[in-house]
Amino acid sequence: MNRNIWHALASPTAAWRAAITIVSLAAIATTGWSLYAVARHYNAPEAIGGAAVAVFDGAAYACLHLASEASKAGRSAVGARLAALVQTGTSVYLNVFHADLIGGGLAAALLFSVPTLALLAVSELSWAGPRAEARAQLGERPYRLPAFGGWAWLLAPRRAGAAVVRRAVEHIDHAGTPVAQTATQPPPSRRATDILRDRFAEMDPADAIRIAHDAQPDMPPAELAALLVTYGVIVDAVQVALVLNGRPASINLDRDNDPDTDDAHHDAPQVPALPPVTKTQAIIDAASHLGTSATAADIVKRVERINRITVDRGYVRAVLSREAKKARQAPQGDEGIGQGGGGYA
């Protein structure tokens, strides 16, 4: 049996209740006796003196109880706490007055008043935990002083104080805002438009224009630009037209392979490829393009660059000389290549 009692007393709740009971009884005994002595000093009957003690202590403990219940419920306990503070202040004043009556000085004043102050301090500290839990359940966020540390307050007291004030003002401005329940509620599902907008934001605008054009080939550039803007690609009609016009034009023809159909004879005949240019013709074309002032070296370079044919200067002079003879033998009035081209020889 004794072991069970010790286990019960060793629990945190039982220890707390035992401590608060001891403090309460000590405060009632000390303060009550002091108040009773003051009442008897004014020749109050014993019953009236006892009533005065009951009024002061009873009202103070009733206010403490109401403040505790309000804190547990998450309500404001300002009224009950102020009333308890007034009762405690009055009681302390009478305790100090009693110490002056008996000539006890400061020591007697502290002896008579400290138990009441200690009970009020313990009660104030005990309300913090239940009130914080109740406010957390209601979705409120209690204000907490930032823990900067002693060195921060010593080295930068003004800045630390400004930070505390700034956080206090921010807490007051958002006091009615409930705590975001991101941990308990899943994030809202995103729309397909939002996902595609993020995808297009990482893409080259030209690629986005081509993708949109492939999806809507008949849409004009202005409407295509407006469509792309809704997906976060900021382009205008001119930019869309520039990108689309840079594509090689392609034309698709549907041809019937059956030669027996009625419209088979309407197909155009295939045009044969042009014969390759000979060295002689390439030299003549180059001389005609460069003019009579061109040298054989200039003609060699142009034939190699334009026709991809390699010739030497002697061959160029021979071809031009032969063409000049043909031009001189031609009837009067005919103009041939190489007239006046003596510079090629």
Buried (B, 14 or more C-beta within 10 A) or exposed (E): EEEEEEEEEEEEEEEEEEEBEEBBEBBBEBBBEBBBBBBBEEEBEEEBBBBBBEEBBEBBBBBBEBBBBBBBEBBEBEEBBEBBBEBBEBBBEBBBBBBEEEEBEEEBBBBBBBBBBEBBEBBBEBBEEBBBBBBEEEEBBEEEEEEBEEEBEEEEEEEBEEBBEEBEEEEEEEEEEEEEEEEEEEEEEEEEEEEEBEEBEEBEBBEBBBBBBEEEEEBEBEEBBBBBEEBBBEBBBEBBBBBBEEEEEEEEEEEEEEEEEEEEEEEEEEEEEEEEBEBBBBBBBBBEEBEBEBEBEBBBBBBBEEBEBEBEEEBBBBBBBEBBEEBEEEEEEEEBBBBEBEEBE
